[in-house]
């Protein structure tokens, strides 16, 4: 193991029975196993965490990252193996005991009390009182101090609900650190963030490291991990494939370790787009969020709308699907006008809008995989009767062609991994003979192999002559899929390019700079 | 990533061996409810000789028939994420109006049609308010329940309305030893179960209750579906009103119908495990909930408890069942 910090930056809390020159591991996991209902989720995992390091935990959906994190934070108990904190073996770790030992985790879905202020959230469960009543000034001062100590600049009197996702993450981190968290587990802290916000988060993570916190960093973005992590542990199928300093691994090696093979997701040759316009949007305006947006997509063409997360492209789903009515604008599908603001009209025109938020707008969690897969198609076919065996028969070819893998027959869709859920969502919409498609972040939160599969599915869609409009906040994805790209920033279109006429770096610069360069 | 991401899901460990264990028995749907019901039945049967007679069992089932018709509609509605507190009060109004028509010398068929249409209309009004104003169904139907209770009092104008022997057969006769009322109730329950399991209309209810946005975006006409569901609960309320009237032979102000009836129905549906948030519900669970409440009431009666213990028992059973359901849910969630 490589020592990555000088002992001087260690947190003062660590009781370190050092016998050699290395800083002692604050957390030592040896041979941890865990199975659920006979299925092994972890098969003997080893992990060492040192104070003052950023340790990235990598792996595909279902590799066992979540289970490992849940065992470390006391949600689940390991079946076998040992966990040592500061050299003391811990048996029967519960959530409370883990917390007392300083193991804190910030989950992917932020857990703040949205109606309370930032100050209250930071001090939640530990509000200073005076004569039995809350001492508000002390609350604010303590919260300000906690945030300031980590270099976070947020007004403590704002309500948590008014914060951006990045700010919520920071507040949550500050809360955990203030509670004495010295092993901090961050689950995809930069997912769905703009580049700028992600930079802020990464700066915070580095600051935590310098303060002597051991950070477990989970992310799907390989470039990000290479940039921020000191060491990497790659899990595959519940076992550690490799643990190494980040500098000793390159991009391709990491992908191979995660997937077990090389993943190629390169642009294939697609037939040239036809001349007819499949989807045309003119002068679309909705408040300040999206202003005078115009695009034409030919049949068989993929046009990407790229912008910072939360910018104009994220409004397109609501407006095109008919959930909300824009102020002005025209929509034509295959030359026929489509009225705005009505879901049935949008569906009737042959336009299929696939949301990037599968939890809120994509799938019904309680319903089974098959039922979700056929939810739209069965309604279009105006079926009256519902029979499970027949449904399974109709769903089987879709499951196959979209590579949806469920190990337990037909489970509720919420039991599937993120990548499989995303494939169900795409299958649900793309097999309903679309004339034109709008895809919003189609690879949001899926692992790299599923991402490659989904890119192939989108290629096939365009090859079938469907006009595809793609909203994305990932420049890589745009370079991989699109024929043309429209860059939006602050609600306005700032540039339009053929994909061959621009490099990735130029694209990123345009999207962030807001001005064509 | 996703917390649910495991390389394997529960129940994958191959077909289960036929070895019986407590753990496996607990995976049977409604296991807790069945156990509680069995305990109550055994205890009462031991304590009272009359409990296990055919006559008494038919009697218990007959008594829950009216509740069963209401509970069937409510199960479907609640599965779709809706709620209706006004069904019991709807019963009070339709029963009073039907009684008045019959007492006024109108034909029975006429009174039946009017009662069903009136019930449906009341349900549709609830549905219109819920779908077009976005006020929570809880609030809308609680308001209409109170309002309808008052309307029922106005219709009675302080008098009990007797219908003599009109519709006596429906309320009191039997076919092959089974009361007509029970036959109607079972038919309604079975029909509801079939609709929920085998029709797209029923699956739409699950989809709407599970995630209304997704249902709408998937081409389900959510507004029409909800109106239909509220209309249907109204129709069933009208039917229940007629059943109640035929059993009692009269309709009296502040009688058995009204909000208190509705609370017993909601209790039965919730005991049966149907989710208050929508997206999950079973008719079997509702039927078990109805029987449990009926048996408990009957047991108290047979064991010579004061009738004042009735609401105490309903409340206690509801609480215990709700806790059991929640524990069952937490258990199955932790296995995912």
Interface residues (C-beta under 8 A of the other chain):
Chain A: X36 X37 X38 X39 X40 X41 X61 X62 X63 X64 X65 X66 X67 X70 X107 X108 X187 X188 X218 X220 X237 X238 X321 X323 X343 X344 X347 X353 X355 X360 X361 X362 X363 X364 X365 X366 X367 X371 X375 X376 X378 X379 X380 X383 X384 X385 X386 X387 X406 X407 X408 X411 X414 X415 X416 X417 X418 X421 X428 X445 X447
Chain B: X1 X2 X3 X4 X5 X6 X7 X8 X9 X10 X11 X12 X13 X14 X197 X198 X199 X200 X201 X202 X203 X206 X207 X209 X210 X211 X213 X214 X215 X216 X217 X218 X219 X220 X221 X279 X280 X335 X336
